Amino acid sequence: MLHVVHHADYMAPRPDRGTFKFDKYYLVMEELRAQANTGGTPITEHAPDPMPREWLEAMHCPDYVEQVFSASVPREKERRIGFPVTQRIASRVRHTNGGTWLAAQLAMEHGYAANSAAGSHHALHETGAGYCVFNDLAVVSNRLIAQGHARRILIVDLDVHQGDGTASLTALRDDIFTLSIHAEKNFPARKARSSLDIGLADGMDDDGYMEVLERTLPPLIADFAPDIVLYQAGVDPHGDDRLGRLALTDNGLQRRDRFVVAQARSRGLPVASALGGGYGEDQRIVARRHAASMLAMAEENRLYPVAMLGG
């Protein structure tokens, strides 16, 4: 069973400026529903509430939050984000942040759950950036700890781009560990400092990538001892991705995703994934990669009894 969080507001209409495409979000759900209807992994869809403003303001500048809520983000910030922030976009990002929160709650019940959007890891304290408005990974981590759901959180960011916003927003905290494995020469040009950064050379293939991940993640989980893993599961390390510089295959992405879930679940830790990046001219191909990622993680989760949660 795949527990997936989704909301109609994830598919905001394309703004009149910018190049970001929002149609992959409904295409991902079409792919998941189609395979479930033809005898594949069953899915249960969950609709999130919008993230309360107080939790957004706990990690982002209240003035910036107001600009987003009132659709009055200055043009220079909109250029940094990559599209204008309309009222529909404001509603969307409140729901995508709420979606990662709900995915975390579901993961603590079922072992693994996915948000079908979000992973907005470039958003900073006073502005968005790189197609990201509010940083759901940082917002949800802070809320989980503040409300007593977790004491220590590991954010595993395997998007092809460094999670600079997440690193910046959590830099002074010892209860949130940020791991970013990314293409070193890719966006952003100026990297932030994660708890652990591993920049990869252009063109790295499946085996090279897995060698890095296999020697990094297990000792990190053992040493940091998190209570939950938030996983930025971008599919942009794929060799055909329009904005990637690595060379993973479909099989390589699924090996990566299964390994992350196995390392967490074998230790009794829940995993909540956010969609992350994935770019191409054919949005349906990108959506299939995202859907396959979620399904691989759900299948891996089945190997570990839910009774293991919490140790």
PAMIBA-862715 format. One record per residue: residue in three letters; z, y, x negated of N, C-alpha, C in turn. Coordinates in steps of 0.02 Angstrom, whole numbers, plus 50000, padded with zeros to 5 digits. Each point is the difference from the previous one (the first is absolute). Example, Ala and Ser with C-alpha at 12.3 -4.5 7.8 and 13.67 -1.06 7.14 Angstrom:
# residues 2
ALA503904971649340500005005950045500005006049955 SER499645005350018500035005949958500375005550039 
# end
This chain:
# residues 311
MET500004994049958500005006050042500005006349956 LEU499555004550016499995006549966500285005250048 HIS500545003249980500285005650037499705006449970 VAL499605003450040499635005849975500165006150044 VAL500135005649968500165006250035499365004150007 HIS499885002450060499395003850013500135004850057 HIS499645005649999500065005150052499325003250011 ALA499865001850062499365003150016499895006449960 ASP500545003649984499935006449963499804999049927 TYR500004993749976499764998949932499265001949993 MET499624999550055499295001549999499875007250022 ALA500255004749962499865007050015499255001449992 PRO499715004250041499295001749991499895003449933 ARG499424998849971499865002949935500015007650004 PRO500375003449956500015007450001499325002949983 ASP499925006450013499355003149989499875001549926 ARG500504999249958499915000849928500304994049964 GLY499724998549941500264994549961499584993750010 THR500104995149955499594994050000500394993750020 PHE500655000650013500394994150015499804997050068 LYS499944993450001499804996550061500604996350029 PHE500135001050064500574996950033499814993750039 ASP499354998250002499804994550042500214993249974 LYS500194999449936500204993549975500644997550034 TYR500395004650028500644997950029499914996050065 TYR499515001850041499884995850058499594993949981 LEU499585000549948499614994249978500464994549971 VAL500535002049966500494995149976500294996050058 MET500205003550052500294996650058499484995750035 GLU499385002250003499464995950029499944993449961 GLU500025000449934499954994049959500594995350012 LEU500605002750003500594995850011499994996850069 ARG499815003850050499974997250068499464994850006 ALA499435001149968499444995350005500184993349969 GLN500335000049941500164993649969500554996550040 ALA500475003850029500534996950040499704996750063 ASN499495003350029499694997450061499554994049987 THR499844998649937499584994349983500394994649963 GLY500654999850011500414994749973500325001449933 GLY499955006149976500325001749936500735001750009 THR500285003449951500715001950001500145004350061 PRO500484998150042500175004250057500335006549977 ILE499905005350039500305006449983500425002550059 THR500525003749983500395003650050499985007349981 GLU499775004250045499935007249986500625003750024 HIS500225004749960500595004050016499825007349993 ALA500185004150050499845007249998500615003949976 PRO499915004349950500575003749973500145006450038 ASP500615002349995500185006850021499825004749942 PRO499905006350015499895004849945500635000649957 MET499905001149936500585001049956500365006550020 PRO500664999750012500365006250017499945005249945 ARG499965006250021499895005549953500535000349945 GLU500624998450017500545000649951499884995649939 TRP499684994250009499874995649944499415002249958 LEU499525003250032499455003049962500255005849958 GLU500455004150029500275005749964500494997949946 ALA500264993950004500454997549947499634998949934 MET499344999050003499614998849939499465005349988 HIS499825003750051499495005249993500315006950016 CYS499715005249971500235006850013499955001550075 PRO500555002350032499985001550072499445004950019 ASP499865004849956499455004750015499334996350004 TYR499894995349956499384996150002499984995650062 VAL500564997050017500034995950061499825004250061 GLU500265006050003499835004550056499265001750000 GLN499715001149942499285001349997499604994250028 VAL500214993949985499644994250027500104999550076 PHE500625000650022500154999350071499635005350041 SER499935005949974499685005550036499255000749984 ALA499754995249960499295000149981499815006749968 SER500445002549956499885006449966500034999249924 VAL499794994149976500014998749928499505004749966 PRO500215003649948499545004749966499384996449973 ARG499455003749997499374997049979500044996849931 GLU500385003149953500034997049934500344993250000 LYS500504999250045500324993450006499534995150035 GLU499635002450049499534995550034499464997549951 ARG499795004549955499514997849950500294994649955 ARG500645000749984500334994949958500084993450038 ILE500135000550065500054994050041499324996650008 GLY499495004050013499334997350007499715000750069 PHE500395002750047499765001350068500495004950034 PRO499775003550052500455004650036500514996150041 VAL500605002850005500544996850038500015003050070 THR499704996450046499985001950071500614997350036 GLN500075001750063500544997250040499954992450005 ARG499384997450004499914992750003500204996749933 ILE499855003449945500214997349935500755000249994 ALA500315005450025500745000649997500324994250038 SER499744998450059500264994450039499884993549963 ARG499424999449969499834993949964500514998749944 VAL500145004949958500424998849942500734998950020 ARG500215002950056500674998450024500044992750021 HIS499464997450031500004993150022499904995149942 THR499595001949950499924995449943500644999349960 ASN500395005549994500654999549968500474995850042 GLY499995001050064500404995750044499784992849996 GLY499354998949986499744993249995500274996349939 THR500065003449944500284996749941500744998650011 TRP500345004550034500714998850018500064993850044 LEU499584999450051500034994250045499814993649962 ALA499515000449956499814994149960500594997649959 ALA500385004649972500594998149961500524996550044 GLN500105002750061500484996850046499774993050019 LEU499354999250013499724993550018500034995149942 ALA499895002649939500034995749941500704997149991 MET500515004150014500684997549993500164994750052 GLU499614999550052500094994950052499554993949988 HIS499405001249977499504994649996499794998249929 GLY500235003749950499824998649932499445004449974 TYR499485000950040499445004349981499735003450063 ALA499815006349992499655003650053499565005349967 ALA499475001950035499515004749972499935006150044 ASN499925005849969499775005950035499255000449990 SER499625001050053499275000149996499735006849979 ALA500445004249974499805006549972500525001849947 ALA500005006449979500495002949955499924997449928 GLY500545000449961499954999349929499775006649969 SER500305005550025499785006849980500365002249937 HIS499834996949945500405000649939499855006149957 HIS499525004250021499865006149961500365006250029 ALA500284999550060500335005850030500625002049960 LEU500075006649988500535002849959500515003750043 HIS500495003149968500535003350037499755005850043 GLU499575004249973499795006150035499284999850024 THR499664994449991499304999750020499784992750004 GLY499454999050036499674993649996499485000249945 ALA499684994249988499484999649949499644993350007 GLY499384999849978499644993749997499994996150065 TYR499845003450055499974996950067500684998150028 CYS500545002549970500674998350022500375006350022 VAL500334999750057500355005950028500754999449990 PHE500314994750026500714998549989500054993349964 ASN500484999349955500064994149959500464994950035 ASP499694995450037500394995250039500424995449956 LEU499764998249941500394995649957500665003149978 ALA499975006449982500625003549981500435001550060 VAL499705002250055500385001650061500374993950026 VAL499664994450003500304993950027500534997349952 SER499875000349936500514997749952500655003950007 ASN499935006650004500605004250007500374998550065 ARG499634999150054500334998650065500344993250000 LEU499674995049971500314993349998500675000249964 ILE500025003649945500625000449961500525004350036 ALA499785005750026500475004650033500324996850061 GLN499634995850035500274996950061500314993249987 GLY500064998049937500354994049983499614993550008 HIS499355000350008499594993950006499884996849932 ALA500055003849947499884997549933500395004349950 ARG500174997149944500325003849946499515001749945 ARG499534995449988499515000949946499324997850026 ILE499495004149985499334998750026499515000049942 LEU499574995050000499454999649951499355001750035 ILE499655005149975499345001850024499494997349950 VAL499614995250022499474997049958499345003250021 ASP499725004149957499395003750016499434997149959 LEU499564996250033499444996849967499345003050023 ASP500025005950028499405003950014499675001549933 VAL499355001250000499655001449937500195006849971 HIS500285004450043500215006749978500765000249990 GLN500235003549950500725000449989500355003450058 GLY500594997450018500395003050054500405005949976 ASP499665005449983500335005849969500495003450047 GLY499835000550064500455003250048500644996150009 THR499944993450007500604995850008500445000549938 ALA499684999849942500395000649937500375006649997 SER499675005450018500315006649997500575000750049 LEU499914997750061500505000850052500624995749988 THR499944994749962500574995549989500235000049928 ALA499785004849961500104999949927500735000049980 LEU500435003350037500705000749979500464994750031 ARG499714995050031500414995050035500024993549961 ASP500604997049996500054993649968500024994350050 ASP499965001750065500004994850052499304998650027 ILE499495003449973499304998750018499614999249935 PHE499684994249992499604998649940499275000150020 THR499605003949963499285000450014499614996749944 LEU499624994850018499544996749954499295001950021 SER499625002749954499305001750014499554996749948 ILE499564995550023499504996949957499335002650026 HIS499645003749959499435003950023499485000649945 ALA499415002450018499485001449950500195006449964 GLU500084999649936500265005649961499555006250004 LYS499354999050002499535005749998499815002550069 ASN500334997750051499855002050068500465005750023 PHE499875002550060500405005250032500724997650006 PRO500505004349992499965007049980499925000849925 ALA499675005349980499895001249929500675001049964 ARG500455003650032500675001149972500484995350035 LYS500234995049964500444994950029500725002550002 ALA500374997750050500725001050002500324994249961 ARG500664999849998500354994649965500354995650050 SER499734994150012500334995050042500564996849960 SER500414996050034500514996249962499664995749948 LEU499434997150019499594996149953499265001050019 ASP499625002649953499285000950009499634995349953 ILE499484996850027499564996049958499295002250017 GLY499695003549954499315002250009499524994949972 LEU499524998050041499524994749981499345002949978 ALA499674996549955499345002049976499474998950054 ASP499495004149999499454999250047499714993049996 GLY499814997450058499664993650003500434993849995 MET500665000750003500434994149995499864995250058 ASP499964993549984499824995050050500624996650029 ASP499884995050042500544996550035500524997249952 ASP499764996249950500474996649955500405005049958 GLY499665005249976500365005049961500535003550042 TYR499835001750061500465003450046500604995550014 MET499874993750016500554995550017500454998849940 GLU499734999949940500424999149941500505005749995 VAL499775006250013500455005849998500534999550055 LEU499784998450060500474999650056500514994449991 GLU499774994349976500454994249993500535001049946 ARG499855003949949500515001249949500445006050016 THR499815003950050500375006150016500474999150059 LEU499744997450055500385000250063500624995450001 PRO499954993649981500604995750006500615002649962 PRO499955002049936500605002649967500245006650030 LEU499545004050026500205006350031500434998750062 ILE499784995550042500394998450060500684997149980 ALA500004995749951500644997049978500475005249973 ASP499755004749962500435005149968500235005350049 PHE499555002450042500185005550045500374997650062 ALA499874993950021500344996950058499955004350063 PRO499405001350024499925004050061500214996150062 ASP500085003650055500154996950065499364999250042 ILE499485003749984499374999750036499455002649954 VAL499404997550010499425002349962499525003650048 LEU499835006149983499475003750035499384999549957 TYR499464997450029499414998349960499405004350020 GLN499765003949953499395003950009499414995449984 ALA499684997350052499524994649991499285002550003 GLY499845005349964499325002650001499504994849977 VAL499415000050030499474995349980499495003449954 ASP500145006149978499535003549957499964997649928 PRO500414995149976499844997049936499384995450002 HIS499724999050059499414995750007499425002949960 GLY499614995649970499445002249958499475004050036 ASP499954999250065499495003750039500285006350032 ASP500635001649988500285005950033499695006449972 ARG499885004750045499655006249982500435004449955 LEU500674999650005500445004349961500424996149949 GLY499844993749990500384995949953499644999549933 ARG500374997749949499714999049934500154993149973 LEU500304995750042500164993249979499474995250029 ALA500104993549988499484995250018500284993850035 LEU500515000950042500264994350037499514997750053 THR500034993650015499604997050054500424999450063 ASP499694997850054500384998650061500554994949985 ASN499844994749964500494994949983500555002949956 GLY499825004449954500505003049956500505004350039 LEU499765003850049500465004050041500484995650037 GLN499764994450027500444995650037500494996349955 ARG499784998349939500484997149951500555005049986 ARG499815006349990500495005349987500505000650057 ASP499755000350061500435001150058500474994150012 ARG499734993949994500424994150008500554999849947 PHE499835002049940500504999949946500575004850014 VAL499845006150023500525004950015500474997250054 VAL499714997450054500414997350054500424994149976 ALA499694995549961500364994149976500595002049956 GLN499915004949956500545002049955500585003050039 ALA499865003750053500535002850041500324994850045 ARG499594996350036500274995450051500364994149969 SER499784997849941500364994549967500705002049980 ARG500135006549998500675002649985500375002450063 GLY499714998750058500325001950062499915007350018 LEU499505003349970499895007250013499445001050050 PRO500095004550048499465001850045499495004549966 VAL499384999750025499455004049973499665003650059 ALA499945006649994499615003950049499435003249962 SER499394999150025499425002749965499715006050039 ALA499735004749961499615005550027499284999149978 LEU499535002750038499304998449991499735002449933 GLY500135006249982499765002649937499255001350000 GLY499725000949940499315002049992499504994550006 GLY499395001950016499434995550006499425004350023 TYR499465000449960499475004850015499324996949988 GLY499535001750045499324997549993499565002950054 GLU499364999549991499535002550050500034995950064 ASP500084993449993500064995650058500744998950015 GLN500255003650050500714999750015500224993250026 ARG499544996250030500194993450024500164995249942 ILE499635000649945500154995949942500695001749973 VAL500155006449996500665002149976500544997550047 ALA499885000450065500494997750050500124992549993 ARG499484996249985500094992849990500454998549940 ARG499935004149948500444999049942500735001350019 HIS500125005450036500685001550022500274994450045 ALA499604997850048500224994750045500164993649962 ALA499564998249953500114994049960500645000549959 SER500155006149976500615001149963500624998650043 MET500025002850060500574998850044500074992750019 LEU499444996750014500024993050021500234995649943 ALA499795001449938500234996249943500755000649992 MET500265006050008500725001049994500394996650056 ALA499735000250061500334996650055500014992449989 GLU499454997349973499974992949987500504998049945 GLU500055004249949500484998649946500715000350027 ASN500135004750044500685000850028500224993850039 ARG499514996450029500174994050039500324994749957 LEU499915000249935500274994949956500755000849988 TYR500275005650022500705001549986500385001050066 PRO500514996050012500375000650063500335006850008 VAL499985002650061500325006450014500744999849986 ALA500304994150006500724999349987500185002049929 MET499495000349955500135002149931500135007449993 LEU499825003950051500075007349994500725001849985 GLY500075004349951500675002249981500334995549949 GLY499624994949977500274995849946500224993250023 
# end
